[in-house]
Structure formats: C-alpha cells, structure tokens
Amino acid sequence: EALPPSAAAVVVSAAYFDPVIFLFISGFAMGQALEKFHITERLATRLLSRVATGGDRLALVILCLGLFVSGALSNVATAVLLTAVVAPVARELSDSEAKRAILEVAFG
C-alpha cells in the first residue's frame, strides 16, 4: 500500500534522522543566518554601547537575554544564537572577561 507523500516523508526521515539532530541543525542554521546578515554584530555593538565593557552588568544582560530567548526557542538554539551574539562582544573584552561571557552562555 502506497503512503501519501507526507507520511512517506515521516517514515523516511525517522529512519535516518533523530529529532535532536534537526534541533541542532536548525539552531546552527539560525545562527549562521544571523551572522550572514551581520545581525549578531549589530546586536553585539548595541549591547556594548548600552552596557559597559564587562563586569556584572554585562553578565546580567547576557543571562537575561538568554532567559528571554529561551522562552521562545529551544535551549540548543538559544545557546547557538547567544554564542553568535556574545562572540563579537568577547573579542573586545579581556581574556578573563571573555571566558566569563562565554561560560554565561553555556551555563546561563
């Protein structure tokens, strides 16, 4: 018995892909799209202009940004998108502050 195309797509994709893989791929694709159109650099510049270059205020902003983004997206997509936003900010910080900012993305 032949399956309709939508059911056949589900059967074939279930045989080859796990939903977690699609979750990772979609998160990376969104991150790449934001970087391609320089949205992450604009967000990072705006973030640095509003908040001083490092310190507790920057930590609070990164953690709050993670909180709000994770309300709309999955945790994996949130981490990927925040990494794309925080990476340009981290380049402008000292080594210890940059490590702190990246760890806030990972554990926030």
C-alpha positions as CSV (number, residue, x, y, z in Angstrom):
1,E,0.0,0.0,0.0
2,A,1.4,3.4,-1.0
3,L,1.7,6.1,1.6
4,P,0.8,9.7,1.0
5,P,3.8,11.9,0.5
6,S,3.6,13.5,3.9
7,A,3.5,10.1,5.7
8,A,6.3,8.7,3.5
9,A,8.5,11.7,4.4
10,V,7.9,11.0,8.1
11,V,8.8,7.3,7.7
12,V,11.9,8.0,5.7
13,S,13.2,10.9,7.9
14,A,12.5,8.8,11.0
15,A,14.7,6.1,9.6
16,Y,17.6,8.4,9.0
17,F,17.3,11.4,11.4
18,D,16.7,11.9,15.1
19,P,14.7,15.0,16.1
20,V,17.6,16.1,18.2
21,I,19.8,16.3,15.1
22,F,17.2,18.5,13.4
23,L,17.2,20.7,16.5
24,F,20.9,21.2,16.3
25,I,20.9,21.8,12.6
26,S,18.1,24.4,12.9
27,G,19.9,26.2,15.7
28,F,23.1,26.4,13.7
29,A,21.2,27.5,10.6
30,M,19.6,30.4,12.5
31,G,23.0,31.3,14.0
32,Q,24.6,31.3,10.5
33,A,21.7,33.4,9.1
34,L,22.1,36.0,11.8
35,E,25.9,36.1,11.1
36,K,25.4,36.3,7.3
37,F,23.3,39.4,7.6
38,H,25.5,40.9,10.3
39,I,22.7,40.9,12.8
40,T,24.9,39.5,15.5
41,E,27.5,42.2,15.1
42,R,24.7,44.9,15.4
43,L,23.3,43.2,18.5
44,A,26.8,43.0,20.0
45,T,27.6,46.6,19.2
46,R,24.3,47.7,20.7
47,L,24.9,45.5,23.7
48,L,28.4,47.0,24.3
49,S,27.1,50.6,23.8
50,R,24.4,50.1,26.4
51,V,26.4,48.2,28.9
52,A,30.0,48.9,30.0
53,T,32.8,46.7,28.6
54,G,32.5,43.8,31.0
55,G,31.6,43.3,34.6
56,D,28.5,42.3,36.4
57,R,26.2,44.4,34.3
58,L,27.3,42.6,31.1
59,A,26.8,39.3,32.9
60,L,23.3,40.3,33.9
61,V,22.4,41.4,30.3
62,I,23.8,38.1,28.8
63,L,21.9,36.0,31.4
64,C,18.6,38.0,30.9
65,L,19.0,37.8,27.1
66,G,19.4,34.0,27.5
67,L,16.3,33.9,29.7
68,F,14.1,35.7,27.2
69,V,15.4,33.9,24.1
70,S,15.0,30.5,25.7
71,G,11.3,31.4,26.3
72,A,10.8,31.4,22.6
73,L,13.4,28.9,21.3
74,S,14.8,25.6,22.5
75,N,17.8,25.5,24.8
76,V,20.1,24.4,22.0
77,A,19.0,27.1,19.6
78,T,19.3,29.7,22.4
79,A,22.9,28.7,23.1
80,V,23.8,28.8,19.5
81,L,22.3,32.2,18.9
82,L,23.7,33.7,22.1
83,T,27.2,32.4,21.2
84,A,26.8,34.2,17.9
85,V,25.9,37.4,19.7
86,V,28.4,37.2,22.5
87,A,31.4,36.2,20.4
88,P,31.9,39.7,18.9
89,V,31.5,41.1,22.4
90,A,34.0,38.7,23.8
91,R,36.6,39.7,21.2
92,E,36.6,43.3,22.7
93,L,37.0,42.0,26.3
94,S,40.0,40.9,28.3
95,D,40.7,37.2,28.4
96,S,39.2,36.6,31.8
97,E,36.0,38.6,31.0
98,A,35.7,36.9,27.6
99,K,35.9,33.4,29.3
100,R,33.3,34.6,31.8
101,A,30.9,35.8,29.0
102,I,31.2,32.5,27.1
103,L,30.6,30.5,30.2
104,E,27.5,32.6,30.9
105,V,26.1,31.5,27.6
106,A,26.9,27.9,28.3
107,F,25.5,27.7,31.8
108,G,23.0,30.6,31.8
